Amino acid sequence: MWLAPSGRRAAAETQVVGLHDHRLRAGGLVDSVFAVVALLVASGGLLWWRQYRAFQRQITTLAAAITRMRALAMEDIRYQSAEGEPMAADRADYFRDASQALAQEGFRELGDVLEIEANGSVGGRTRWFVDQSGTVCGWFGVAGGQPGIPLTPAMQIFSESSAGQFWATNRGGSTVSLTKPPFLHVSYMAWDSGLPEQVRQHRQRLGSNRSELTRLATLEDATSLLQRLRASVRQWRAGRPSRQLLEEDLRTLLQDRHDELAPALLGQLTEAR
């Protein structure tokens, strides 16, 4: 996840993750009507028909979640100061621990913001920070908390070059994402990897590009960098042929289950456009 966490986005990603991990026994047999018919005949029909109907319901749910993710990728997001806004009690310990870890690694906190989505709804609270060089900034937040979705800490650190390249190193949270443009270089780590390792890997990935990196000093500098990144991604997605972009999104989202699920999803997602 390379976007600050929000309720709608976390919910959409969770639906995709849940279905991605769930092993649907009939899933690989819906590539064609003939495969389904052959399966029904071979199994006596009723049991497999019930499994097929269950599979179709799962596909419909998954298609709706993917549609939301793709729509959210094209929306603009604003930020407003969280100053004076009470911290949710179930998140306070997470933010305290994150602040301590950031201070130990030499990061300077810039402040907390609330994410304001295109429809005006208020999303997640994130705490922003920057390193001593001013070339690596990031946010910390806690995703989840909706019914059935556990709280999950997540941290993203990112950098931007003068040539319009972006690097993001994500720790914790969801690894589900749409296809990425060639100028966006993202890596994912488990939360338990720790902040020192996250920072080390990020700086290692920057390599020889450090002299070209954008310098940041303020909270506005940091949030503006992420807004530039999102705007660049929106522009790139808007310029892609729609069918090709859809197929690329599915390949990235479904990973090793692409061949099993993509044919059924393509049908639903193409009809929905």
ROLO-485573 format. One line per 10 residues: number of its first residue (from 1); their letters; for each residue y, x, z of N, C-alpha, C. Coordinates in Angstrom, 1 decimal, always signed. Atoms other than C-alpha are relative to their C-alpha. Layout:
! residues N
NUM> A> Y X Z Y X Z Y X Z | ... .
This chain:
! residues 273
1> MWLAPSGRRA> -1.2 +0.9 +0.0 +0.0 +0.0 +0.0 +1.2 +0.9 +0.0 | -1.1 -0.8 +0.1 +3.2 +1.6 -1.1 +1.3 -0.8 +0.2 | -1.2 +0.8 -0.3 +5.6 -1.2 -0.1 +0.0 -0.3 +1.4 | -0.1 +0.3 -1.4 +6.9 -2.0 +3.3 -0.7 -1.3 +0.2 | +0.9 +1.2 -0.2 +4.6 -4.6 +4.9 +0.7 -1.3 +0.2 | -0.6 +1.4 -0.3 +5.5 -8.3 +4.8 -1.2 -0.9 +0.2 | +1.0 +1.0 -0.3 +3.6 -11.4 +5.8 -0.7 -0.4 -1.3 | +0.6 +0.5 +1.2 +3.1 -12.7 +2.3 -0.8 +1.1 -0.7 | +0.7 -1.0 +0.7 +2.1 -9.4 +0.8 -1.3 +0.4 +0.8 | +1.2 -0.4 -0.8 -0.3 -8.5 +3.7 -1.0 -1.1 -0.2 .
11> AAETQVVGLH> +0.9 +1.0 +0.2 -1.9 -11.9 +3.3 -0.7 +0.1 -1.3 | +0.6 -0.1 +1.3 -2.4 -11.5 -0.4 -1.0 +1.2 -0.1 | +0.8 -1.2 +0.1 -3.8 -8.0 +0.0 -1.3 -0.2 +0.8 | +1.1 +0.2 -0.8 -6.1 -9.1 +2.8 -1.1 -0.9 -0.7 | +0.9 +0.8 +0.7 -7.6 -11.8 +0.6 -0.8 +0.8 -1.1 | +0.7 -0.9 +1.0 -8.3 -9.2 -2.1 -1.0 +0.9 +0.6 | +0.9 -1.0 -0.7 -9.8 -6.7 +0.4 -1.2 -0.8 +0.4 | +1.1 +0.8 -0.5 -12.0 -9.4 +1.9 -1.0 -0.3 -1.1 | +0.9 +0.3 +1.1 -13.4 -10.4 -1.4 -0.6 +1.2 -0.7 | +0.5 -1.2 +0.6 -13.7 -6.9 -2.6 -1.2 +0.5 +0.7 .
21> DHRLRAGGLV> +1.1 -0.6 -0.8 -16.0 -6.0 +0.3 -1.2 -1.0 +0.0 | +1.1 +1.0 -0.1 -18.0 -9.3 +0.2 -1.0 +0.1 -1.2 | +1.0 -0.2 +1.1 -21.2 -8.9 -1.8 -0.5 -1.4 -0.4 | +0.4 +1.3 +0.6 -21.6 -12.0 -4.0 -1.2 +0.3 -0.9 | +1.3 -0.3 +0.6 -25.2 -12.0 -5.1 +0.0 -0.4 -1.5 | +0.0 +0.5 +1.4 -24.5 -14.0 -8.3 +1.1 +0.7 -0.8 | -1.2 -0.5 +0.7 -21.4 -12.0 -9.2 -0.3 +0.7 -1.3 | +0.2 -0.8 +1.2 -22.9 -9.7 -11.8 -0.7 -0.9 -1.1 | +0.7 +0.8 +0.9 -24.5 -12.7 -13.6 +0.9 -1.0 -0.7 | -0.9 +0.9 +0.6 -21.4 -14.5 -14.8 +0.8 +0.6 -1.2 .
31> DSVFAVVALL> -0.6 -0.6 +1.2 -20.5 -12.2 -17.7 +0.0 -1.0 -1.2 | +0.1 +1.0 +1.1 -21.6 -15.0 -20.0 -0.7 -1.2 +0.4 | +0.7 +1.3 -0.4 -22.8 -18.6 -19.9 -1.5 +0.2 -0.2 | +1.4 -0.2 +0.3 -26.1 -17.4 -21.3 -0.7 +0.7 +1.2 | +0.6 -0.6 -1.1 -26.7 -15.2 -18.3 -0.2 -1.0 +1.2 | +0.1 +1.1 -1.0 -26.0 -18.1 -15.9 -1.2 -0.9 -0.3 | +1.1 +0.9 +0.4 -28.3 -20.4 -17.8 -1.4 +0.7 +0.2 | +1.3 -0.7 -0.2 -31.1 -17.8 -17.8 -0.3 +0.1 +1.4 | +0.2 -0.1 -1.4 -30.7 -17.3 -14.1 -0.4 -1.4 +0.6 | +0.3 +1.4 -0.5 -30.8 -21.1 -13.4 -1.5 -0.3 -0.4 .
41> VASGGLLWWR> +1.3 +0.3 +0.4 -34.0 -21.4 -15.4 -1.0 +0.8 +0.7 | +0.9 -0.9 -0.7 -35.7 -18.4 -13.8 -0.2 -0.4 +1.4 | +0.0 +0.2 -1.4 -34.9 -19.5 -10.3 -0.3 -1.4 +0.4 | +0.2 +1.4 -0.3 -35.6 -23.2 -10.5 +1.3 -0.8 +0.1 | -1.3 +0.7 +0.3 -31.9 -24.0 -10.8 +0.8 -0.3 +1.3 | -0.9 +0.5 -1.0 -30.6 -25.6 -7.6 +0.6 +1.1 +0.9 | -0.6 -1.0 -0.9 -30.3 -22.6 -5.2 +1.0 +0.9 -0.7 | -1.0 -0.9 +0.8 -28.7 -20.4 -7.9 +1.2 -0.8 -0.4 | -1.2 +0.7 +0.4 -26.4 -23.2 -9.0 +0.9 -0.1 +1.2 | -0.9 +0.0 -1.2 -25.1 -23.4 -5.4 +0.7 +1.3 +0.2 .
51> QYRAFQRQIT> -0.6 -1.3 -0.1 -24.6 -19.7 -5.4 +1.1 +0.2 -1.0 | -1.0 -0.1 +1.1 -22.8 -19.9 -8.7 +1.3 -0.7 +0.3 | -1.2 +0.7 -0.4 -20.5 -22.6 -7.4 +0.8 +0.7 +1.1 | -0.6 -0.8 -1.1 -19.8 -20.5 -4.3 +0.8 +1.2 -0.6 | -0.7 -1.1 +0.7 -19.0 -17.6 -6.6 +1.2 -0.4 -0.7 | -1.2 +0.5 +0.7 -16.6 -19.7 -8.6 +1.1 -0.2 +0.9 | -1.0 +0.2 -1.0 -14.8 -20.7 -5.5 +0.7 +1.3 +0.5 | -0.5 -1.3 -0.4 -14.5 -17.1 -4.4 +0.9 +0.6 -1.1 | -0.8 -0.5 +1.1 -13.2 -16.2 -7.9 +1.4 -0.7 +0.0 | -1.3 +0.7 +0.0 -10.5 -18.9 -7.7 +0.9 +0.5 +1.1 .
61> TLAAAITRMR> -0.8 -0.6 -1.1 -9.4 -17.6 -4.3 +0.6 +1.4 -0.3 | -0.4 -1.4 +0.4 -9.3 -14.0 -5.5 +1.1 -0.1 -1.1 | -1.0 +0.1 +1.1 -7.4 -15.0 -8.7 +1.4 -0.4 +0.6 | -1.3 +0.4 -0.5 -4.7 -16.7 -6.6 +0.6 +1.1 +0.8 | -0.6 -1.1 -0.8 -4.3 -13.7 -4.3 +0.5 +1.1 -1.0 | -0.5 -1.0 +0.9 -4.0 -11.3 -7.3 +1.3 -0.5 -0.7 | -1.2 +0.6 +0.6 -1.5 -13.7 -8.9 +1.2 +0.2 +0.9 | -1.1 -0.2 -1.0 +0.7 -13.5 -5.7 +0.4 +1.5 +0.0 | -0.3 -1.4 +0.0 +0.4 -9.7 -5.6 +0.8 +0.4 -1.2 | -0.7 -0.4 +1.2 +1.5 -9.4 -9.2 +1.4 -0.6 +0.0 .
71> ALAMEDIRYQ> -1.3 +0.6 -0.1 +4.4 -11.8 -8.6 +0.9 +0.8 +0.9 | -0.7 -0.7 -1.0 +5.5 -9.9 -5.5 +0.5 +1.4 -0.5 | -0.4 -1.3 +0.6 +5.6 -6.6 -7.5 +1.2 -0.1 -0.8 | -1.1 +0.1 +0.9 +8.3 -8.0 -9.7 +1.2 -0.6 +0.8 | -1.1 +0.5 -0.8 +10.5 -9.3 -6.8 +0.8 +1.2 +0.6 | -0.9 -0.9 -0.7 +13.5 -7.5 -5.3 -0.1 -0.2 +1.5 | +0.0 +0.1 -1.5 +13.6 -6.8 -1.6 +1.2 +0.6 +0.5 | -1.2 -0.5 -0.7 +16.6 -6.4 +0.6 -0.4 +0.4 +1.4 | +0.2 -0.4 -1.3 +16.9 -4.9 +4.0 +1.2 -0.3 +0.9 | -1.1 +0.2 -0.9 +19.0 -5.9 +7.0 -0.4 +0.7 +1.4 .
81> SAEGEPMAAD> +0.2 -0.7 -1.3 +19.4 -4.1 +10.3 -0.7 -0.9 +1.0 | +0.8 +0.8 -1.1 +17.0 -5.2 +13.1 +0.7 +0.2 +1.3 | -0.7 -0.2 -1.3 +19.6 -4.2 +15.7 +0.2 -1.3 +0.7 | -0.1 +1.3 -0.8 +19.6 -6.9 +18.4 -1.1 -0.9 -0.1 | +1.2 +0.9 +0.1 +16.4 -8.4 +17.2 -1.1 +0.5 +0.9 | +1.0 -0.4 -1.0 +13.7 -8.4 +19.9 -1.2 +0.5 -0.7 | +1.3 -0.5 +0.5 +10.6 -6.4 +19.3 -1.1 -0.9 +0.4 | +1.2 +0.8 -0.4 +7.4 -8.5 +19.2 -0.8 +0.8 +1.0 | +0.7 -0.6 -1.1 +5.5 -7.8 +22.4 -1.3 +0.7 -0.5 | +1.3 -0.6 +0.4 +2.2 -7.1 +20.6 +0.2 +1.2 -0.9 .
91> RADYFRDASQ> -0.3 -1.2 +0.9 +3.9 -4.4 +18.4 +0.7 +1.1 +0.7 | -0.9 -1.0 -0.7 +6.0 -2.6 +21.0 -0.7 +1.3 +0.2 | +0.7 -1.2 -0.3 +3.3 -0.1 +22.0 -0.2 +0.8 -1.3 | +0.2 -0.7 +1.3 +2.6 +0.8 +18.3 +1.3 +0.7 -0.4 | -1.2 -0.6 +0.4 +6.3 +1.5 +17.7 +0.4 +1.2 +0.9 | -0.3 -1.1 -1.0 +6.7 +3.6 +20.9 -0.9 +1.2 -0.4 | +0.9 -1.1 +0.3 +3.7 +5.7 +20.0 +0.4 +0.7 -1.3 | -0.5 -0.6 +1.3 +5.0 +6.2 +16.4 +1.2 +0.8 +0.2 | -1.2 -0.7 -0.3 +8.4 +7.3 +17.7 -0.3 +1.4 +0.7 | +0.4 -1.3 -0.6 +6.8 +9.9 +19.9 -0.6 +1.0 -1.0 .
101> ALAQEGFREL> +0.6 -0.9 +1.0 +4.7 +11.3 +17.1 +1.0 +0.5 -1.0 | -1.1 -0.4 +1.0 +7.7 +11.4 +14.7 +0.8 +1.1 +0.7 | -0.8 -1.1 -0.7 +9.7 +13.4 +17.3 -0.7 +1.3 +0.1 | +0.8 -1.3 -0.1 +6.9 +15.9 +17.8 -0.1 +0.7 -1.3 | +0.0 -0.6 +1.3 +6.9 +16.5 +14.1 +1.3 +0.4 -0.6 | -1.3 -0.4 +0.4 +10.6 +17.0 +13.9 +0.7 -1.0 -0.9 | -0.7 +1.0 +0.8 +11.6 +13.8 +12.2 +1.1 -0.6 +0.8 | -1.2 +0.6 -0.6 +14.9 +12.1 +12.9 -0.1 -1.5 -0.3 | +0.0 +1.4 +0.3 +14.8 +8.3 +13.3 +1.4 -0.5 -0.5 | -1.2 +0.5 +0.6 +17.3 +6.4 +11.2 +0.3 -1.5 +0.4 .
111> GDVLEIEANG> -0.2 +1.3 -0.5 +16.8 +2.9 +12.6 -1.0 -1.0 -0.5 | +1.0 +1.0 +0.3 +14.8 -0.3 +12.3 +0.7 -1.0 -1.0 | -0.5 +1.1 +0.9 +15.2 -2.9 +9.5 -1.0 -1.1 -0.1 | +0.9 +1.1 +0.3 +13.8 -6.3 +8.6 +0.0 -0.1 -1.5 | +0.2 +0.2 +1.4 +12.5 -6.9 +5.1 +0.4 -1.4 -0.4 | -0.4 +1.3 +0.5 +14.2 -9.8 +3.3 -0.5 -0.2 -1.4 | +0.6 +0.2 +1.3 +12.2 -11.1 +0.4 +0.9 -0.9 -0.9 | -0.8 +0.6 +1.0 +13.5 -12.7 -2.8 +0.3 -1.5 +0.4 | -0.2 +1.4 -0.3 +13.0 -16.2 -1.4 +0.8 -0.2 +1.4 | -0.7 +0.1 -1.2 +15.0 -15.4 +1.7 -0.8 +0.1 +1.3 .
121> SVGGRTRWFV> +0.8 -0.1 -1.2 +12.1 -15.2 +4.1 +0.1 +1.4 +0.6 | -0.1 -1.3 -0.7 +12.1 -12.4 +6.7 -1.5 +0.5 +0.1 | +1.3 -0.7 +0.0 +9.1 -10.0 +6.4 -0.1 +0.9 +1.2 | +0.3 -0.9 -1.1 +8.0 -7.1 +8.5 +1.2 +0.8 +0.5 | -1.0 -0.9 -0.6 +10.0 -4.9 +10.8 -0.5 +1.4 -0.2 | +0.4 -1.4 +0.2 +9.9 -1.2 +9.9 +1.0 +1.0 +0.6 | -0.8 -1.0 -0.6 +11.2 +1.9 +11.5 +0.1 +1.2 -0.9 | -0.2 -1.0 +1.0 +12.7 +4.5 +9.2 +0.4 +1.4 +0.6 | -0.3 -1.4 -0.6 +13.0 +8.3 +9.6 +0.1 +1.0 -1.2 | -0.2 -1.0 +1.0 +13.8 +11.5 +7.7 -0.3 +1.4 +0.6 .
131> DQSGTVCGWF> +0.3 -1.3 -0.6 +12.7 +15.1 +8.1 +1.2 +0.9 +0.0 | -1.1 -0.9 -0.2 +14.9 +18.1 +8.8 +0.6 +0.4 -1.3 | -0.5 -0.4 +1.3 +15.2 +19.0 +5.1 +0.7 -1.1 -0.7 | -0.6 +1.1 +0.7 +16.3 +15.6 +4.1 -0.6 -0.4 -1.2 | +0.7 +0.3 +1.3 +13.8 +15.4 +1.3 -1.3 -0.8 +0.2 | +1.1 +0.8 -0.2 +11.0 +13.5 +3.0 +0.4 -1.1 +1.0 | -0.4 +1.1 -0.9 +11.7 +10.1 +4.5 -1.2 -1.0 +0.0 | +1.1 +0.9 +0.0 +9.5 +7.1 +5.3 +0.3 -1.1 +1.0 | -0.1 +1.1 -1.0 +8.9 +4.0 +7.4 -1.4 -0.1 +0.7 | +1.1 +0.4 -0.8 +6.5 +2.9 +10.1 +0.1 -1.5 +0.2 .
141> GVAGGQPGIP> +0.0 +1.4 -0.3 +5.4 -0.7 +10.5 -1.4 -0.4 +0.5 | +1.3 +0.5 -0.4 +2.6 -2.9 +11.8 -0.2 -1.3 -0.9 | +0.3 +1.2 +0.9 +1.0 -5.3 +9.2 -1.0 -0.9 +0.7 | +1.0 +0.9 -0.6 -1.1 -8.3 +10.0 +0.6 -0.9 +1.1 | -0.4 +0.9 -1.1 -1.0 -10.6 +12.9 -0.2 -1.5 -0.3 | +0.3 +1.4 +0.4 -1.7 -13.8 +10.9 -1.4 -0.4 +0.5 | +1.3 +0.4 -0.4 -4.7 -15.9 +11.9 -1.1 +0.7 -0.7 | +1.1 -0.6 +0.6 -7.8 -13.9 +11.3 +0.3 +1.4 -0.6 | -0.4 -1.3 +0.6 -5.9 -10.7 +10.3 +0.5 +0.9 +1.2 | -0.3 -0.8 -1.2 -5.8 -8.0 +13.0 +1.3 +0.8 -0.3 .
151> LTPAMQIFSE> -1.1 -0.9 +0.2 -2.7 -5.9 +13.6 -0.5 +1.4 -0.5 | +0.4 -1.3 +0.6 -2.8 -2.7 +11.6 +1.2 +0.9 -0.2 | -1.1 -0.9 +0.2 -0.4 +0.2 +11.9 +0.0 +0.7 -1.3 | -0.1 -0.7 +1.3 +0.8 +1.8 +8.7 +1.3 +0.8 -0.1 | -1.1 -0.9 +0.1 +3.1 +4.6 +7.8 +0.0 +0.6 -1.5 | -0.1 -0.5 +1.3 +4.4 +5.7 +4.4 +1.1 +1.1 +0.0 | -1.0 -1.0 +0.2 +6.3 +8.9 +3.7 +0.1 +0.3 -1.5 | -0.2 -0.1 +1.4 +7.9 +9.5 +0.3 +1.1 +0.9 -0.3 | -1.0 -0.9 +0.5 +10.1 +11.7 -1.8 +0.3 -0.3 -1.4 | -0.4 +0.3 +1.4 +12.0 +11.4 -5.1 +0.6 +1.3 -0.6 .
161> SSAGQFWATN> -0.6 -1.2 +0.7 +12.8 +14.1 -7.7 +1.1 -0.5 -0.9 | -1.1 +0.3 +0.9 +15.9 +14.3 -9.9 -0.5 -0.5 -1.3 | +0.5 +0.4 +1.3 +13.6 +13.7 -12.8 -0.6 -1.4 +0.0 | +0.5 +1.4 -0.1 +12.6 +10.2 -11.6 -1.5 -0.1 +0.4 | +1.4 +0.0 -0.5 +9.2 +11.2 -10.1 +0.0 -0.4 +1.5 | +0.1 +0.4 -1.4 +8.1 +9.7 -6.8 -1.4 +0.4 +0.5 | +1.3 -0.3 -0.7 +5.5 +10.8 -4.3 +0.0 -0.8 +1.3 | +0.1 +0.8 -1.2 +4.2 +8.6 -1.6 -1.4 +0.3 +0.6 | +1.2 -0.3 -0.7 +1.6 +9.4 +1.1 -0.2 -1.0 +1.1 | +0.1 +1.1 -0.9 +0.3 +6.4 +2.9 -1.1 +0.2 +1.0 .
171> RGGSTVSLTK> +1.0 -0.2 -1.1 -1.6 +6.4 +6.2 -0.1 -1.4 +0.7 | +0.2 +1.3 -0.6 -3.2 +3.2 +7.5 +0.3 -1.1 -0.9 | -0.3 +1.2 +0.8 -2.8 -0.3 +6.2 -1.0 -0.1 -1.2 | +0.9 +0.3 +1.1 -4.3 -1.5 +3.0 +0.1 +1.1 -1.1 | -0.1 -0.9 +1.1 -5.3 +0.7 +0.1 -0.1 -0.8 -1.3 | +0.0 +0.8 +1.2 -5.3 -2.2 -2.3 +1.3 +0.1 -0.7 | -1.2 -0.1 +0.8 -2.8 -1.8 -5.1 -0.2 -0.4 -1.4 | +0.1 +0.2 +1.4 -2.0 -2.8 -8.6 +0.1 +1.4 -0.7 | -0.1 -1.2 +0.8 -2.0 -0.2 -11.4 +1.3 +0.7 +0.2 | -1.2 -0.8 -0.3 +0.5 +2.6 -10.9 +0.6 +0.6 -1.2 .
181> PPFLHVSYMA> -0.6 -0.7 +1.1 +3.0 +4.0 -13.4 -0.2 +1.5 +0.1 | +0.2 -1.4 -0.1 +2.7 +7.7 -14.3 +1.0 +0.8 +0.8 | -1.0 -0.7 -0.8 +5.8 +8.6 -12.4 -0.1 -0.2 +1.5 | +0.3 +0.3 -1.4 +4.4 +7.3 -9.1 -1.3 +0.7 +0.4 | +1.2 -0.8 -0.4 +2.0 +9.7 -7.3 -0.3 -0.4 +1.5 | +0.3 +0.5 -1.3 +0.3 +8.0 -4.4 -1.3 +0.5 +0.5 | +1.3 -0.3 -0.6 -2.4 +9.1 -2.0 -0.1 -0.8 +1.3 | +0.2 +0.8 -1.2 -4.0 +7.2 +0.9 -0.8 +0.8 +1.0 | +0.7 -0.7 -1.1 -5.3 +8.4 +4.3 -0.3 -1.1 +1.0 | +0.3 +0.9 -1.2 -7.0 +6.7 +7.3 +1.1 +0.3 +1.0 .
191> WDSGLPEQVR> -1.0 -0.2 -1.1 -4.7 +6.1 +10.2 -0.3 +1.1 +1.0 | +0.4 -1.0 -1.0 -6.7 +8.3 +12.5 +0.1 +1.4 -0.5 | -0.2 -1.4 +0.5 -6.0 +11.3 +10.2 +1.2 +0.7 +0.7 | -1.1 -0.5 -0.8 -2.8 +11.7 +12.2 +1.2 +0.3 -0.9 | -1.2 -0.3 +0.7 +0.8 +12.3 +11.3 +0.1 +1.5 -0.5 | -0.1 -1.3 +0.5 +0.6 +16.1 +11.1 -0.7 +0.3 -1.3 | +0.8 -0.1 +1.3 -2.1 +15.9 +8.4 +0.7 -0.7 -1.1 | -0.8 +0.7 +1.0 -0.1 +13.3 +6.6 +1.1 +0.8 -0.6 | -1.2 -0.8 +0.4 +3.0 +15.4 +6.5 -0.5 +1.3 -0.8 | +0.5 -1.2 +0.7 +1.0 +18.5 +5.5 -0.5 -0.3 -1.4 .
201> QHRQRLGSNR> +0.5 +0.3 +1.3 -0.7 +16.8 +2.6 +1.1 -0.4 -0.9 | -1.1 +0.5 +0.8 +2.5 +15.2 +1.4 +0.8 +1.2 -0.5 | -0.8 -1.1 +0.5 +4.4 +18.5 +1.3 -0.8 +0.9 -0.9 | +0.9 -0.7 +1.0 +1.4 +20.2 -0.4 +0.1 -0.6 -1.3 | +0.0 +0.6 +1.3 +1.5 +17.6 -3.1 +1.3 +0.1 -0.7 | -1.3 -0.3 +0.7 +5.2 +18.2 -3.7 +0.0 +1.3 -0.7 | +0.2 -1.2 +0.7 +4.3 +21.7 -4.7 +1.4 +0.7 -0.3 | -1.2 -0.8 +0.5 +7.0 +23.5 -6.7 +1.2 -1.0 -0.3 | -1.1 +1.0 +0.3 +9.2 +20.3 -7.0 +1.0 -0.1 +1.1 | -0.8 +0.2 -1.1 +10.9 +20.7 -3.7 +1.5 +0.3 -0.3 .
211> SELTRLATLE> -1.4 -0.3 +0.3 +14.1 +22.2 -5.1 +0.7 -1.1 -0.8 | -0.6 +1.1 +0.8 +14.6 +19.1 -7.3 +0.0 -1.3 +0.8 | +0.2 +1.3 -0.7 +14.1 +16.5 -4.5 +1.4 -0.6 +0.4 | -1.2 +0.7 -0.5 +16.8 +13.9 -3.6 +0.2 +0.3 +1.5 | -0.3 -0.2 -1.4 +18.5 +14.7 -0.3 +0.5 -1.3 +0.6 | -0.2 +1.3 -0.7 +18.7 +11.9 +2.2 +0.6 +0.3 +1.4 | -0.5 -0.2 -1.3 +20.7 +11.6 +5.4 +0.1 -1.3 +0.9 | -0.3 +1.3 -0.7 +21.2 +7.9 +6.3 -1.1 -1.0 -0.2 | +0.9 +1.1 +0.2 +19.2 +4.7 +6.7 +0.2 -0.6 -1.4 | -0.2 +0.6 +1.4 +20.8 +3.4 +3.5 -0.5 +0.9 -1.1 .
221> DATSLLQRLR> +0.6 -1.0 +0.9 +19.8 +6.6 +1.7 -1.5 -0.3 -0.2 | +1.5 +0.2 +0.0 +16.2 +6.0 +2.6 -0.4 -1.3 -0.6 | +0.4 +1.3 +0.5 +16.0 +2.3 +1.9 +0.4 -0.1 -1.5 | -0.4 +0.1 +1.4 +17.9 +2.8 -1.4 -1.1 +0.8 -0.9 | +1.0 -0.7 +0.8 +15.2 +5.4 -2.5 -1.2 -1.0 -0.3 | +1.1 +0.9 +0.3 +12.5 +2.8 -2.0 +0.4 -1.1 -0.9 | -0.4 +1.0 +0.9 +14.5 +0.2 -3.8 +0.1 +0.6 -1.5 | +0.1 -0.6 +1.4 +14.9 +2.6 -6.8 -1.4 +0.1 -0.5 | +1.4 +0.0 +0.3 +11.2 +3.1 -6.7 -0.5 -1.3 -0.5 | +0.5 +1.4 +0.4 +10.5 -0.6 -6.8 +0.6 -0.4 -1.3 .
231> ASVRQWRAGR> -0.7 +0.4 +1.3 +13.1 -1.1 -9.6 -0.6 +0.7 -1.2 | +0.6 -0.8 +1.1 +11.5 +1.7 -11.7 -1.4 -0.6 -0.3 | +1.4 +0.6 +0.2 +8.0 +0.1 -11.2 +0.2 -1.4 -0.7 | -0.2 +1.3 +0.7 +9.4 -3.4 -12.2 +0.3 +0.2 -1.4 | -0.3 -0.3 +1.4 +10.9 -1.9 -15.3 -1.2 +0.4 -0.8 | +1.2 -0.5 +0.7 +7.7 -0.1 -16.2 -1.0 -1.2 -0.3 | +0.9 +1.1 +0.2 +5.6 -3.2 -15.7 +0.5 -1.0 -1.0 | -0.6 +0.9 +1.0 +8.0 -5.4 -17.7 -0.2 +0.5 -1.4 | +0.1 -0.6 +1.3 +7.6 -3.0 -20.6 -1.4 +0.1 -0.5 | +1.4 -0.1 +0.4 +3.8 -3.1 -20.7 -0.4 -1.3 -0.7 .
241> PSRQLLEEDL> +0.6 +1.2 +0.6 +1.9 -5.5 -23.0 -0.7 -0.8 +1.1 | +0.5 +0.8 -1.1 +0.9 -8.4 -20.7 -1.5 +0.1 +0.2 | +1.4 +0.0 -0.1 -2.8 -8.4 -21.5 -0.5 +1.4 +0.5 | +0.4 -1.4 -0.4 -3.1 -4.6 -21.1 +0.3 +0.2 +1.4 | -0.4 -0.2 -1.4 -1.2 -4.7 -17.8 -1.0 -0.8 +0.9 | +0.9 +0.8 -0.8 -3.5 -7.5 -16.5 -1.3 +0.8 +0.1 | +1.3 -0.7 -0.1 -6.6 -5.5 -17.4 +0.1 +1.3 +0.8 | -0.2 -1.2 -0.9 -5.2 -2.3 -15.8 +0.0 -0.4 +1.4 | -0.1 +0.4 -1.4 -4.4 -4.2 -12.6 -1.4 -0.3 +0.5 | +1.3 +0.3 -0.5 -7.9 -5.6 -12.4 -0.9 +1.2 +0.2 .
251> RTLLQDRHDE> +0.8 -1.2 -0.1 -9.5 -2.2 -13.0 +0.4 +0.7 +1.3 | -0.4 -0.7 -1.2 -7.4 -0.7 -10.2 -0.4 -0.8 +1.3 | +0.3 +0.8 -1.2 -7.9 -3.6 -7.8 -1.5 -0.1 +0.3 | +1.4 +0.3 -0.2 -11.6 -4.2 -8.3 -0.8 +1.2 +0.2 | +0.7 -1.2 -0.1 -12.7 -0.6 -8.6 -1.4 -0.1 -0.4 | +1.4 +0.0 +0.4 -16.5 -0.4 -8.5 -0.6 -1.4 -0.3 | +0.4 +1.4 +0.3 -16.7 -4.2 -8.8 +0.6 -0.6 -1.2 | -0.7 +0.5 +1.1 -14.7 -4.4 -11.9 -0.9 -0.7 -1.0 | +0.8 +0.6 +1.1 -17.5 -5.0 -14.4 -0.6 -1.3 +0.5 | +0.6 +1.2 -0.5 -18.9 -7.6 -12.1 +0.9 -1.2 +0.1 .
261> LAPALLGQLT> -0.9 +1.1 -0.2 -15.8 -9.7 -11.4 +1.1 -0.2 -1.0 | -1.1 +0.1 +0.9 -13.3 -8.9 -14.1 -0.1 -1.1 -1.1 | +0.1 +1.0 +1.0 -14.7 -11.2 -16.8 +0.4 -1.4 +0.5 | -0.3 +1.3 -0.6 -14.5 -14.3 -14.6 +1.5 -0.1 +0.3 | -1.4 +0.0 -0.4 -11.1 -13.3 -13.3 +1.0 +0.0 -1.2 | -0.9 +0.0 +1.2 -9.6 -12.6 -16.7 +0.1 -1.4 -0.6 | -0.1 +1.3 +0.5 -10.4 -16.1 -17.8 +0.9 -0.9 +0.9 | -0.9 +0.8 -0.8 -8.7 -17.7 -14.8 +1.4 +0.5 +0.0 | -1.4 -0.5 +0.0 -5.7 -15.4 -14.8 +0.7 -0.2 -1.3 | -0.6 +0.2 +1.3 -5.1 -15.7 -18.5 +0.3 -1.5 -0.2 .
271> EAR> -0.3 +1.4 +0.1 -5.3 -19.5 -18.3 +1.2 -0.4 +0.8 | -1.1 +0.3 -0.9 -2.8 -19.5 -15.4 +1.3 +0.4 -0.5 | -1.3 -0.5 +0.5 -0.1 -17.7 -17.4 +0.8 -1.1 -0.7 .
